[in-house]
Structure formats: structure tokens, C-alpha cells
Amino acid sequence: MGKDRGGRGRRNFQSKPYNKHNWRGQKKEQQRRNNGDGPKQPRNRGPQQKCTLLENQVGITEFTNADIAGFTGIIKSRFSDFHVNEIDTEGHVLQLNDTKVPKVEIEPVDQSQLDEWREKLATVIDENVWQQIADLSTAKYDPKSDQNVDVNVTSLNKEQRTQVHHLIKQLYKGKLVSKTLDQAEQQVPDCTGEEKKIIRILKPKPGRSDNRWSFPHDYATFLVHKVNMDTSEVAATIANRLTLRASQVNYCGTKDKRAKTTQRFSIKRRTPEAIANAVRGMNNVYIGNFSFSPNTLKLGDLRGNRFRIALRHITEQREHIELALQSLKERGFINYYGLQRFGNSASVPTYEVGVALLKRDYKLACELILKPRDNDVEFMRAIREEWWKNRDSAAAAAKFYGNKFIEKKLLDGLATYGEKDYAAALRRIPRNMLLLYPHAYQSLIFNRIASRRIKEFGLKLIPGDLVYVEDDISDDPMPVEEIAEEELDVDDDEHVLEEESIFKRKVRPLTAEDIESNKYKLSDVVMPLPGYDITYPSNECAAWYEEMLAEVGLTSELLRHKEKTYALGGAYRKLLIETSDLTWSFRRYRTPEDTLIASDWEQLKNIEITPEPAESESGDYTALLLEFTLPTAVYATMFLRELFKQDTSTATQMQLEKEEIIKKLQQESRVTAEEQVAQESATIADEQIEKKLPQESQTIADEAEAQSQPI
């Protein structure tokens, strides 16, 4: 009693600060409010009506084959329904299948080789020194004395000094360690003024050995299998436990949070054992398949992703579904940017912030980021509303726990640089986060142009369509759009001009002869993302870009922003994506909680998933299992949208699942009601039979008795 809990646990909401000297009065006031006596206080605990973005609000309107009707299927009913495996630059699908943690092993060297090394080093390490080293190896560790042997190796070159370290390691197997001392560590300076090099051989503390990096390359790479977690969250946690910055834990791209995903990470000069210890204790994160590389991983260092998806609550006939799947396999789907690109609020989509930044209206950009919205979680809603009302950034920022939110960084900037220095405050947001806003506007324009292109011209090629130049197509797995967005970060005008010429030469327009040759198809066509340094199609599509930019007061040239952070050079993106490797199957299951796809971890540990009911058993539900590969920066939800022929937004999916569950419950309740009537009828019948049985038994007994009496 009376102990300070140090902020642990949840605090009950108070309309005013808690006063321990007047707790009875506060309790009575609360009771009066509950009884309706006194002013009612608004309760902000229940979820408000959410308004999420729909696909048609971000230009997603067309299909490659609108003539084939869609069907209903629920995406990510459970996060175990969505599996993603990264595909590396060599085309290998990455799968976690080895959890061994490599340790430093001293590779044995032939004895003759060791003798040769000792002979070459005899001028520096004579027999007396070797004897001192041998005595040191057998001595008991004494922390109070200096247990070391110093060897002057100034006359040796780097290769020979390395041989000394190898000799100590080979001969004494961890009993001794060696290191080259720098000038600051040398107690006796060289009188000649020349740099003196000393190798110190010493007795390590118990439990410690040579801690120098002894692996083949500088970067330890490993696979991370995560369950229902953000990639950035996993990377930040590992970095924190290894006392690194988050930017020092590298990966090729982010993967879905609500899913089971496998991807490659890389960290410089951290042993596999240290990495494994850092991950130990993290829930739903598993690592393995360690290897070593001379280079770190970069964003885009992958060829694509392999998807395994279960769509639940399938109700259409299999023949119809297979017809839609075959059409998708043959025609592909429109390469729209998915809803994830635009945030989760219809009232403040991210592209509106992007427009404000591109127009240099930094005040409006800050206000849009901090504006209250209807789908906020409760704590964020309260912070936004307070700032919107009082414009006290320091007070609003103080209500955050942690520093991971964009809103927190922006509020800190406003508190630091002044409530009206919006441009400086925005610079507190990391560049990669800030670029999400103007990139969202580019994505909106691309979606609208793609929809109009398909609506007006269908799936046929037209002169002026852009394709990649044949000689420029390389094995670089990173799409041009990602290169442009991530790497166009240069400081001098000459380099900028060089980049401009490179990106403008990436594509060329198709001629009528090209189309007649049947060498190209629509999946070869690329559409630009708007920018100041881009080649637009040589047909009427080019005018559409300027029309759409003019709607918000922008032009392609105005995208050459004075602030380099917001400048948009432009990029290219495929208009259509083919899915020739698509495979599918149907699976029955009993309950919505059944696991339908085995993850990497479940396969590695031989953990069985829910078995499919036998043909003779009833399966209440049917799922469609899909497996396919997509290039990087392509949205799987757009692939599924082509199948469903309906909106794939979270709100729509939740409503569809709700309707399917209600429908199923109603069917079950009708069956239950019928079973109850049948049971009641059976009970009445049983009661009537039981009443008749004694009478009939007595009659039979009387007849038997009469027959048994002598005549």
C-alpha cells in the first residue's frame, strides 16, 4: 500500500488531476455524473466511425478483363493466411531452414607450414621469447599482475605480422590472445621518432578469447522470419540490443506486417552468436541461414517476392473461380499502386500532404499531418485534437511515449524552432519518411493515368507508348522507379545533368512498325511517374499528365523543387504485370481459426497445421490457396483485386467477412432450430411410447398367461 508504481499499468481517465487530499469529493463527483446529476462528460472510449480510403478515390477503377465476374474472398482473415518469401538477386526463394549459429573456428594449419612461419620470424621471435610465450600459456590467470609478452615487430611487414597472430592462434587455441598496439597503448616511445609496432601476447580473462573478427567477410547476413510484425520494428529492436543505430541493420525492402514473412538482413561485424542472443526473447521472430558477404544489403537488392495466400469464405462455384484465375494468368493485372501507398485516412490522404510540400506550403503540410482524423487510435486522437485547439507543440509532444511517430518528430521540431517555422520543423522528420508524401502524389497520378489509358485504349498497343531500350535492359533487379526514388540524391549540377540524360535514355516510344512486328505486348509498356526529368509518351497520354498536375496548380517543371528533399525527377513503372507462374488449389476447413498454410518455421520444426477434413467428413468452409511470384514494388492486393472485381480496402474486406460470418451463423441457427424441433418431436414421441409400453406389456402378459392355463 502507498508504494509508487513508477508509471506501470493503465491509469484511469480523470477529468482533472488526482488530488489525494480530496479523493472522497472526486469520488462523489464521479458518482453524481454516473447518476445523471451534474454535467455529463463525453466518453471517448468507444471506437468512432472510421472513414478509410477506397480504391476509386486513388484512381484504381479498371480491370484487364471486366467481362468475367468476380467472386467473394476474404484477404488476411488471419495473418497466417498471408505468407511472403523474398527472392534474391539470383532468383532463389529464401526459406528459413537452418537455425545453426556459426562460431569462429580456427582452421588447422599443417605443422610443416607452422615450422616454416617460425623459421621466417626467428629474427624477431627467438627461442627465449617462444619459451616466455609457452610459460605464459600454462600460467594461471592473475588479474593483479601483467601477464603479457611484448614483441617488437617494427621490422616486419603487414603480412608477416598477420603470420604472428596466426601462429599464436594455431599453437595455443584460445589460451593466449594477441593484438597490435597503437602508439597510445605503447608505454615506451621509440627514441628515433619512428612509429614503433608492438604485438602484445597476453593471457585472456577466463571465459574470453580472441575477439578479433575472424569470419570470411565483414557482413553477417541471415534470414529473418517474422510473424505479424513490421520489418522496421524488427530491425530497430535488433539494432538496439546490439547497441547499433537502426540504419546499421540493413535489408532489401519492407514486408507486410499482418503476415508471416521471410527476408534477408545484414549487419557489419557482429558475430552470428551476438545476433542470435539479440533476437533471443523477441516474440514471433526467428533467424537462421547465416552467411557472410563483402557487401551490405541495399534497398532493392532483390528480384521479387513469392506469395502464398489463403482466401477464405469462398462461395462461388469452382468452375467460375478457375475461369477468373485462368484469365488473370493469361492477361495479367494493372500495376496500380495499392491503398497502402496512400495512408489509411480518407479525410487526410498522404498525397494531399505531398501536394502541399511540392507547392512549398509548409504550414498546410504540417497542419495536414497533425490534423485530427476520424480513424485515429484513441491516444493519437487526443494529441491531435489538443494541438489543433491550443497549438502548443511542446505540450502535445510530451504526451507521446517513444519517438517513432512522425507526428512526434514534427511536434518536437515546432517546439524547437518555433510554432511558425514549419519548414525547419519538417526537417526533423527523416528524409525517407518525408518522401512518402510527394511519392504518394506521384502514385496517384500514375494510377489515374493508367486507368484512363486502359479505359480509352483497352489492352492494345498504340504508337508513342514507352518501352525500355533493349540495349539498356540489364540484370539489375531494382526497378527504375525505385532507383529514381531512392538514389537521385546528388549535390552538384553536373552530376544532376548526367543523371537526367541517363533516365531520359532509359526508354523509347514505340512506332507503328514496332507494333505491327508483334515483338511487343502491353506488359512491356512503362508509364512515367511525373517529374522534371522524365520522358513522357509520344501520344495524347503526355497531355494527361500536365492536365492532372494543373488541377492542383503544379507543372512538371515545378517538380524541380528548390528543396532537394522534395524534388521529383520522375521514374518509370510497368503498366501491366503478368503472372505466368500462378498456381491454385481449393481446401475445405471446419472453423475460421484453422491454419491453412504451413510457414517456414512450422515446416522447419515439423509443426502440423490443421488437417483438411476427409472427403467423408463435413467441411463447413472452402478456401482458395494461391501461390505466385511478383516483382519488387508490385502490390499483391492489386493482383487479388483483378480476381474479386471489387474493392480490396480494409473496410470492404471487414464488411464482407462480417456478412459471411452472419450468413453462416444464420444458417447454423436455422439448422439448430430445425434440430431442436426434431428433438422436441422425438422427445414427445418417446414419452408417448413409454406411456404405451406398460399397457401393451400387460396385455401381452395377460394373453400369455391365458394361453398357458390348462383347458
C-alpha positions in Angstrom: 0.0 0.0 0.0 1.1 3.5 -0.8 4.1 2.5 -3.0 4.8 4.4 -6.1 4.2 2.2 -9.1 6.5 4.2 -11.3 4.0 4.7 -14.1 3.3 1.0 -14.6 -0.1 -0.3 -15.6 -3.0 1.6 -17.0 -4.3 4.8 -15.4 -7.9 5.5 -15.1 -9.0 8.6 -17.0 -9.5 11.7 -14.8 -11.2 14.9 -15.8 -8.8 16.8 -13.6 -5.5 15.9 -11.8 -5.9 13.4 -9.0 -5.8 15.0 -5.5 -5.1 12.6 -2.7 -6.5 15.1 -0.1 -9.9 15.3 -1.8 -10.4 11.8 -3.2 -13.8 11.4 -1.5 -15.0 14.6 -3.2 -13.8 13.4 -6.5 -15.5 10.0 -5.9 -18.8 11.7 -5.1 -18.5 13.9 -8.2 -17.9 10.8 -10.3 -21.0 9.1 -8.8 -23.1 12.2 -9.5 -22.1 12.2 -13.1 -22.8 8.4 -13.3 -26.3 9.0 -11.8 -27.1 11.8 -14.3 -26.9 14.6 -11.7 -24.4 17.1 -13.0 -22.9 17.8 -16.4 -22.3 14.7 -18.5 -18.7 14.3 -19.6 -18.1 12.9 -23.1 -16.7 9.4 -23.1 -14.0 8.8 -25.7 -13.5 5.1 -25.1 -15.6 3.5 -27.9 -14.3 3.4 -31.4 -15.6 6.1 -33.7 -17.0 5.5 -37.2 -13.9 5.1 -39.4 -13.6 6.5 -42.8 -10.9 4.7 -44.8 -9.8 5.2 -48.3 -11.5 3.3 -51.1 -9.8 2.3 -54.3 -11.7 4.6 -56.6 -10.5 7.6 -54.5 -6.9 7.0 -55.6 -7.6 6.3 -59.3 -8.0 2.5 -59.1 -11.0 1.8 -61.4 -10.3 -0.5 -64.3 -9.6 -4.3 -64.9 -7.9 -6.2 -67.6 -10.9 -8.4 -68.1 -14.1 -6.7 -66.8 -16.3 -9.2 -68.7 -15.6 -12.0 -66.2 -17.4 -11.6 -63.0 -15.5 -11.6 -59.7 -16.2 -13.6 -56.6 -16.0 -13.0 -52.8 -12.9 -14.0 -50.9 -11.5 -12.6 -47.6 -7.9 -11.4 -47.6 -5.9 -11.9 -44.3 -8.9 -13.1 -42.3 -5.9 -14.4 -40.2 -2.4 -13.2 -40.5 -1.4 -16.8 -41.1 -3.3 -16.7 -44.4 -0.6 -14.4 -45.9 3.0 -15.7 -46.5 5.8 -13.8 -48.2 9.2 -15.1 -49.1 11.8 -12.8 -50.5 13.5 -13.7 -53.8 17.2 -12.8 -54.0 19.0 -11.3 -57.0 19.9 -14.8 -58.3 16.3 -15.9 -58.3 16.4 -18.1 -55.2 13.3 -18.1 -53.0 14.6 -17.5 -49.4 13.3 -20.0 -46.9 14.3 -20.4 -43.2 15.5 -24.0 -43.0 18.8 -23.8 -40.9 19.0 -22.4 -37.4 22.6 -23.3 -36.7 24.7 -20.4 -35.4 28.2 -20.4 -36.9 31.1 -19.9 -34.4 34.7 -18.9 -35.0 36.6 -22.0 -35.9 40.4 -22.0 -36.1 41.2 -23.7 -39.3 44.1 -26.2 -38.7 47.3 -25.4 -40.5 49.8 -28.1 -41.4 52.7 -28.5 -38.9 55.3 -28.0 -41.7 53.6 -24.7 -42.5 53.8 -23.6 -38.9 57.5 -24.6 -38.7 58.2 -22.5 -41.9 56.5 -19.5 -40.3 58.5 -19.8 -37.1 61.7 -20.0 -39.1 60.9 -16.9 -41.1 60.1 -15.0 -37.8 63.2 -16.2 -36.0 64.9 -12.8 -36.3 62.1 -11.3 -34.2 60.9 -14.1 -32.0 63.8 -16.2 -30.9 63.7 -19.4 -28.7 63.8 -17.4 -25.5 60.7 -15.4 -26.5 58.9 -18.5 -27.6 59.7 -20.0 -24.2 58.2 -17.0 -22.4 55.1 -17.3 -24.5 54.9 -21.1 -23.7 55.2 -20.3 -20.0 52.6 -17.7 -20.2 50.1 -20.1 -21.8 50.4 -22.6 -18.9 50.4 -19.9 -16.1 47.3 -19.4 -14.0 45.4 -16.2 -14.7 46.2 -13.4 -12.2 44.3 -10.2 -12.5 46.8 -8.3 -10.3 49.8 -8.9 -12.5 50.7 -8.0 -16.1 50.6 -11.3 -17.9 51.9 -10.5 -21.3 54.8 -10.8 -23.7 55.6 -7.8 -25.9 57.3 -8.5 -29.3 58.8 -5.6 -31.3 57.6 -6.2 -34.9 58.6 -2.9 -36.4 60.8 -4.6 -39.0 58.0 -6.9 -40.2 55.6 -6.1 -42.9 51.8 -6.4 -42.6 51.7 -10.0 -44.0 54.4 -11.1 -41.5 52.6 -9.5 -38.6 49.5 -11.4 -39.6 51.6 -14.6 -39.5 52.5 -13.9 -35.9 48.8 -13.6 -34.9 48.0 -16.8 -36.8 50.9 -18.7 -35.1 49.6 -17.7 -31.6 46.1 -18.7 -32.6 47.2 -22.1 -34.0 49.6 -23.0 -31.3 47.6 -22.0 -28.2 44.0 -22.4 -29.3 42.5 -19.6 -27.3 44.8 -19.9 -24.2 46.5 -16.7 -25.4 45.4 -13.8 -27.5 47.5 -11.2 -29.4 46.9 -7.7 -30.6 48.9 -5.0 -32.3 49.3 -1.9 -30.0 48.9 1.6 -31.4 51.1 4.5 -30.3 48.8 5.5 -27.4 49.0 2.0 -25.9 52.8 1.7 -26.0 54.3 2.7 -22.7 57.9 3.2 -24.0 58.0 5.5 -27.0 60.5 5.0 -29.8 63.6 7.3 -29.3 64.1 7.6 -33.1 60.8 9.2 -33.6 59.7 6.5 -36.0 56.4 4.7 -35.5 57.1 1.6 -33.4 54.9 -1.5 -33.8 54.4 -3.9 -30.9 52.5 -7.2 -30.8 51.3 -7.9 -27.3 50.6 -11.6 -26.4 48.6 -11.8 -23.2 46.6 -14.1 -21.0 42.8 -13.5 -21.6 40.3 -13.2 -18.8 38.5 -16.5 -18.0 35.7 -17.0 -20.5 37.2 -14.7 -23.0 39.3 -15.4 -26.1 40.4 -13.7 -29.2 37.7 -11.2 -30.1 39.0 -10.1 -33.4 36.8 -10.6 -36.5 37.7 -13.9 -37.9 34.9 -14.6 -40.4 35.3 -14.7 -44.2 33.7 -11.3 -44.9 32.8 -8.2 -43.0 29.0 -8.5 -43.2 27.0 -11.2 -41.5 23.8 -11.9 -43.4 20.9 -14.0 -42.1 17.3 -14.7 -42.8 14.6 -13.3 -40.5 11.2 -15.0 -40.3 8.7 -12.6 -38.6 5.1 -13.1 -37.6 2.7 -10.2 -37.5 5.4 -7.6 -37.1 6.8 -4.6 -39.1 10.2 -5.1 -40.8 11.4 -1.7 -39.4 10.3 -2.7 -35.9 12.3 -5.9 -36.0 15.4 -4.1 -37.4 15.1 -1.4 -34.7 14.9 -3.9 -31.9 17.9 -5.9 -33.1 19.9 -2.7 -33.5 19.0 -1.5 -30.0 20.1 -4.8 -28.5 23.4 -4.7 -30.4 24.0 -1.0 -29.4 23.7 0.0 -33.1 21.7 2.6 -35.0 18.7 1.3 -36.8 20.3 2.3 -40.1 23.1 -0.2 -39.4 20.7 -3.1 -39.7 20.1 -3.4 -43.4 17.5 -5.2 -45.5 16.3 -5.1 -49.1 12.7 -4.0 -48.5 9.9 -3.9 -46.1 7.4 -6.8 -45.9 3.8 -6.9 -44.9 3.1 -6.6 -41.1 0.0 -8.7 -40.9 1.6 -11.8 -42.4 4.3 -14.4 -42.0 7.3 -13.3 -44.0 10.9 -14.3 -44.6 13.6 -11.9 -45.8 17.4 -11.3 -45.6 19.1 -8.9 -43.1 22.8 -7.9 -43.0 24.9 -6.4 -40.1 28.5 -5.4 -40.3 31.0 -7.1 -37.9 28.5 -8.5 -35.4 29.0 -12.2 -34.8 26.2 -14.7 -35.5 26.3 -15.6 -31.8 25.8 -11.9 -30.8 22.9 -11.5 -33.3 21.2 -14.8 -32.1 21.5 -13.5 -28.5 19.9 -10.2 -29.5 17.0 -12.0 -31.1 16.5 -14.4 -28.2 13.5 -13.3 -26.3 11.8 -11.5 -29.2 8.4 -12.9 -29.7 7.5 -14.1 -33.2 10.9 -13.5 -34.7 13.2 -16.4 -35.8 16.5 -16.2 -37.6 18.9 -18.6 -39.3 20.7 -19.4 -42.6 23.8 -17.3 -41.7 26.3 -16.5 -44.3 28.9 -13.8 -44.9 29.3 -11.2 -47.6 31.8 -8.5 -48.5 28.9 -6.0 -49.2 25.9 -4.8 -47.3 22.3 -5.2 -48.4 20.6 -2.2 -50.0 17.0 -1.4 -50.7 16.0 -3.1 -53.9 18.6 -5.9 -53.8 16.0 -8.5 -54.6 14.2 -9.8 -57.6 10.8 -10.0 -56.1 8.6 -11.9 -53.6 6.9 -15.3 -53.5 3.4 -15.2 -52.2 1.3 -18.0 -50.6 -2.2 -16.8 -49.8 -5.3 -18.3 -48.4 -8.6 -16.6 -49.4 -11.4 -17.7 -47.0 -15.2 -17.8 -47.3 -15.2 -18.8 -51.0 -18.8 -19.2 -52.0 -18.7 -19.3 -55.8 -18.7 -22.4 -57.9 -15.2 -23.7 -58.6 -15.7 -23.6 -62.3 -16.3 -19.9 -62.3 -13.3 -19.2 -60.0 -11.0 -21.2 -62.2 -12.2 -19.3 -65.2 -11.3 -16.0 -63.5 -7.9 -17.4 -62.4 -7.1 -18.6 -66.0 -8.0 -15.1 -67.3 -5.7 -13.5 -64.8 -2.9 -15.9 -65.6 -3.2 -15.1 -69.3 -3.8 -11.3 -69.2 -2.2 -10.2 -66.0 -3.3 -7.2 -64.0 -2.9 -3.4 -63.9 0.1 -2.4 -61.9 -1.6 0.1 -59.7 -0.1 1.4 -56.5 -2.2 -0.1 -53.7 -4.0 1.6 -50.9 -1.0 1.1 -48.6 0.7 3.9 -50.6 -1.9 6.5 -49.5 -2.3 6.0 -45.8 -5.4 4.8 -44.0 -7.5 8.0 -43.8 -9.9 9.3 -46.4 -10.1 12.7 -44.7 -6.3 13.3 -44.9 -4.7 11.0 -47.6 -0.9 11.2 -47.8 -1.0 12.6 -51.3 -2.6 15.9 -50.0 0.4 16.4 -47.8 2.6 15.7 -50.8 0.9 18.4 -52.9 1.4 20.9 -50.1 5.1 20.1 -49.9 5.5 20.4 -53.6 3.8 23.8 -53.6 6.0 24.9 -50.7 3.0 25.4 -48.5 4.8 24.1 -45.4 2.2 25.4 -43.0 -0.6 23.5 -44.7 1.6 20.3 -44.8 2.2 20.5 -41.1 -1.5 21.1 -40.4 -2.5 18.2 -42.5 0.0 15.8 -40.8 -1.3 16.9 -37.4 -5.0 17.4 -38.3 -7.5 15.2 -36.3 -8.9 12.4 -38.3 -11.8 10.0 -37.7 -9.8 6.8 -37.8 -7.2 7.7 -35.2 -6.4 5.4 -32.3 -7.6 7.0 -29.0 -4.3 8.4 -27.7 -3.4 9.9 -31.1 -6.8 11.5 -31.5 -6.5 13.2 -28.1 -3.0 14.5 -29.0 -4.1 15.8 -32.4 -7.2 17.5 -31.0 -5.2 19.2 -28.3 -2.6 20.6 -30.7 -5.3 21.6 -33.2 -7.1 23.6 -30.4 -4.2 25.1 -28.5 -1.2 25.0 -30.9 1.1 24.1 -28.1 3.6 21.7 -29.7 5.7 21.1 -26.7 2.7 20.1 -24.6 1.4 17.8 -27.3 4.8 16.2 -27.9 5.2 15.4 -24.2 2.2 13.1 -24.4 3.9 10.6 -26.7 5.7 7.6 -25.4 8.8 6.9 -27.6 10.0 8.8 -30.6 8.9 6.6 -33.5 5.9 8.6 -34.7 6.2 11.2 -37.5 3.8 13.4 -35.5 6.1 13.4 -32.5 9.1 14.4 -34.6 7.2 17.2 -36.2 5.9 18.5 -32.9 9.4 18.4 -31.5 10.5 20.5 -34.5 7.8 23.1 -34.0 8.6 23.3 -30.2 12.4 23.7 -31.0 12.3 26.1 -34.0 9.1 28.0 -33.2 5.4 27.4 -33.8 5.6 29.1 -37.2 8.8 27.8 -38.6 7.1 25.0 -40.4 9.9 24.4 -43.0 12.5 23.8 -40.2 10.2 21.6 -38.2 9.6 19.3 -41.2 13.3 18.7 -41.4 13.1 16.9 -38.1 11.3 14.1 -40.0 13.7 11.6 -41.6 14.1 12.1 -45.3 12.8 8.6 -46.2 9.7 9.2 -44.2 9.1 12.7 -45.6 9.5 11.5 -49.2 6.4 9.2 -48.6 4.2 12.2 -49.1 5.3 13.5 -52.5 5.8 9.9 -53.7 2.1 9.3 -52.8 1.1 12.2 -55.1 3.2 10.7 -57.9 1.5 7.3 -57.3 -2.0 9.0 -57.5 -1.1 10.5 -60.9 0.2 7.1 -62.2 -3.0 5.3 -61.1 -5.2 7.9 -62.8 -3.2 7.8 -66.0 -3.1 4.0 -66.0 -6.9 3.8 -65.6 -7.6 6.3 -68.3 -5.1 4.6 -70.7 -6.9 1.2 -70.2 -10.4 2.8 -70.3 -9.8 4.6 -73.6 -7.5 2.2 -75.5 -8.0 -1.1 -73.8 -5.2 -3.7 -73.9 -3.9 -2.8 -77.3 -0.6 -1.0 -78.0 -0.7 2.5 -79.5 2.2 4.4 -81.2 4.1 6.5 -78.7 3.8 4.0 -75.8 7.1 3.8 -74.0 9.2 0.7 -73.6 12.7 0.1 -72.1 15.5 0.5 -74.6 16.7 -3.0 -75.5 20.4 -2.3 -75.0 19.7 -0.8 -71.6 17.9 -3.8 -70.1 20.2 -5.4 -67.5 20.1 -8.0 -64.8 19.7 -5.2 -62.2 16.7 -6.4 -60.2 15.9 -3.0 -58.9 13.1 -1.3 -60.9 13.8 2.0 -62.5 11.1 3.7 -60.3 12.9 2.6 -57.1 16.3 3.7 -58.4 14.9 7.1 -59.2 13.2 7.5 -55.9 16.0 6.2 -53.7 19.2 7.2 -55.4 18.6 10.5 -57.1 20.3 12.4 -54.3 23.2 14.4 -55.7 24.8 17.6 -54.8 26.3 19.1 -57.9 24.5 20.3 -61.1 26.9 18.4 -63.4 26.0 15.1 -61.8 22.3 16.0 -61.9 22.6 16.6 -65.7 24.3 13.3 -66.1 21.5 11.6 -64.2 19.0 13.4 -66.3 20.5 12.0 -69.5 20.6 8.5 -68.1 16.9 8.4 -67.1 15.7 10.0 -70.3 17.6 7.4 -72.3 16.1 4.5 -70.4 13.0 4.4 -72.7 11.9 5.0 -76.2 8.5 5.4 -77.9 7.0 2.6 -80.0 6.4 3.2 -83.7 3.7 1.7 -85.8 6.2 -0.6 -87.3 7.2 -1.9 -83.8 3.5 -2.7 -83.1 3.0 -4.5 -86.4 6.0 -6.6 -85.8 4.3 -8.2 -82.8 7.5 -8.0 -80.9 6.0 -6.1 -78.1 2.9 -6.5 -75.9 1.2 -4.4 -73.3 3.2 -5.9 -70.4 6.3 -4.3 -72.0 4.9 -0.8 -71.8 6.0 1.5 -69.0 4.2 4.6 -67.8 6.1 7.6 -66.2 5.7 8.9 -62.7 5.6 12.6 -63.2 8.8 14.6 -62.7 11.0 17.3 -64.1 13.4 14.8 -65.7 11.4 12.2 -67.4 10.3 11.2 -71.0 6.6 11.2 -71.4 4.8 9.1 -74.0 4.7 10.4 -77.6 1.0 10.3 -77.8 -2.0 12.0 -76.2 -1.2 10.4 -72.8 1.5 13.1 -72.4 -1.1 15.9 -72.2 -3.0 14.0 -69.4 0.0 14.4 -67.1 0.0 18.2 -67.4 -3.8 18.3 -67.1 -3.8 16.4 -63.8 -0.8 18.4 -62.4 -2.6 21.7 -63.3 -5.6 20.6 -61.2 -3.6 21.4 -58.1 -1.5 24.2 -59.6 1.6 22.2 -60.5 3.6 21.5 -63.7 6.4 19.1 -64.5 8.9 21.9 -64.2 7.6 23.0 -60.8 8.5 19.5 -59.5 12.1 20.7 -59.8 11.8 21.9 -56.2 14.2 24.4 -54.6 14.4 22.0 -51.6 16.3 19.0 -52.9 14.4 16.7 -50.5 11.1 17.4 -52.3 12.4 17.4 -55.9 10.8 14.8 -58.1 12.9 13.8 -61.1 10.3 11.1 -62.2 10.5 7.4 -62.8 9.0 4.6 -64.9 6.7 1.8 -63.9 5.3 -1.2 -65.8 1.7 -0.7 -66.8 0.8 -4.4 -66.7 2.2 -7.3 -64.7 2.0 -10.9 -65.9 1.6 -13.9 -63.5 2.5 -16.9 -65.6 3.6 -19.0 -62.6 0.3 -18.7 -60.8 -1.0 -22.0 -59.3 -4.0 -22.6 -57.2 -6.0 -25.2 -55.2 -9.1 -25.5 -53.1 -9.1 -26.6 -49.5 -12.0 -27.3 -47.1 -11.8 -26.4 -43.4 -14.0 -26.6 -40.4 -13.6 -23.4 -38.3 -12.4 -19.9 -39.1 -9.4 -20.5 -36.7 -7.9 -23.4 -38.8 -4.4 -22.8 -40.0 -4.3 -23.5 -43.8 -0.7 -22.8 -44.8 2.5 -24.0 -43.1 5.0 -21.3 -42.5 8.8 -21.6 -42.8 9.1 -22.1 -39.1 6.3 -24.7 -38.9 7.9 -26.6 -41.8 11.3 -26.4 -40.1 10.0 -27.6 -36.7 7.6 -30.2 -38.2 4.6 -28.4 -36.6 1.5 -29.8 -38.1 -1.2 -27.4 -39.4 -4.9 -28.1 -39.2 -5.6 -31.2 -41.3 -8.1 -31.0 -44.1 -11.3 -32.9 -43.4 -11.6 -36.2 -45.2 -14.0 -36.5 -48.2 -16.4 -38.4 -46.0 -16.4 -35.6 -43.3 -18.2 -32.4 -43.4 -16.1 -29.2 -44.2 -18.1 -26.1 -43.4 -15.9 -23.7 -45.3 -13.9 -23.6 -48.5 -10.7 -21.6 -49.1 -8.8 -20.8 -52.3 -5.0 -21.3 -51.9 -2.9 -19.2 -54.3 0.9 -19.3 -55.0 2.6 -16.8 -57.3 5.6 -14.5 -57.8 5.6 -10.8 -58.2 8.4 -8.3 -59.0 9.5 -5.9 -56.3 7.3 -2.8 -55.7 4.2 -4.6 -57.1 1.2 -4.9 -54.8 -0.4 -8.3 -54.2 -3.7 -6.7 -53.3 -3.9 -5.4 -56.9 -3.4 -8.9 -58.1 -6.3 -10.1 -55.9 -8.5 -7.2 -56.9 -8.4 -8.4 -60.5 -9.9 -11.7 -59.3 -12.5 -10.2 -57.0 -13.6 -7.4 -59.3 -14.3 -5.4 -56.2 -12.7 -3.0 -53.7 -9.9 -4.6 -51.6 -9.8 -1.9 -48.9 -9.7 -2.9 -45.3 -13.2 -1.5 -44.7 -14.6 -3.5 -47.5 -12.9 -6.7 -46.5 -14.0 -6.3 -42.9 -17.6 -5.8 -44.1 -17.5 -8.8 -46.4 -16.2 -11.0 -43.7 -18.8 -9.8 -41.3 -21.5 -10.5 -43.8 -20.2 -14.0 -44.4 -20.0 -14.8 -40.7 -23.5 -13.5 -40.1 -24.8 -15.6 -43.0 -23.1 -18.7 -41.7 -24.4 -18.1 -38.2 -27.9 -17.7 -39.6 -27.6 -21.0 -41.4 -26.4 -22.7 -38.3 -29.2 -21.1 -36.2 -31.8 -22.4 -38.8 -30.3 -25.9 -38.6 -30.2 -25.7 -34.9 -33.8 -24.6 -34.8 -34.8 -27.5 -37.1 -32.8 -29.9 -35.0 -34.5 -28.5 -31.8 -38.0 -29.1 -33.3 -37.0 -32.6 -34.4 -35.6 -33.2 -30.9 -38.7 -32.0 -29.2 -40.8 -34.2 -31.5 -38.6 -37.1 -30.8 -38.9 -36.5 -27.0 -42.8 -36.3 -27.2 -42.8 -39.5 -29.3 -40.6 -41.2 -26.7 -42.8 -40.1 -23.9 -45.9 -41.4 -25.7 -44.1 -44.7 -26.4 -43.1 -45.0 -22.7 -46.8 -44.5 -21.7 -48.0 -47.1 -24.1 -45.3 -49.7 -23.2 -46.7 -50.8 -19.8 -50.2 -51.1 -21.2 -49.0 -53.2 -24.1 -46.8 -55.3 -21.9 -49.7 -56.0 -19.5 -51.9 -57.1 -22.5 -49.2 -59.4 -23.8 -48.7 -60.8 -20.4 -52.4 -61.5 -19.9 -52.5 -63.2 -23.3 -49.5 -65.3 -22.5 -51.0 -66.3 -19.1 -54.3 -67.2 -20.7 -52.6 -69.3 -23.3 -50.6 -71.1 -20.6 -53.6 -72.2 -18.5 -54.8 -75.8 -18.9 -58.1 -76.4 -20.6 
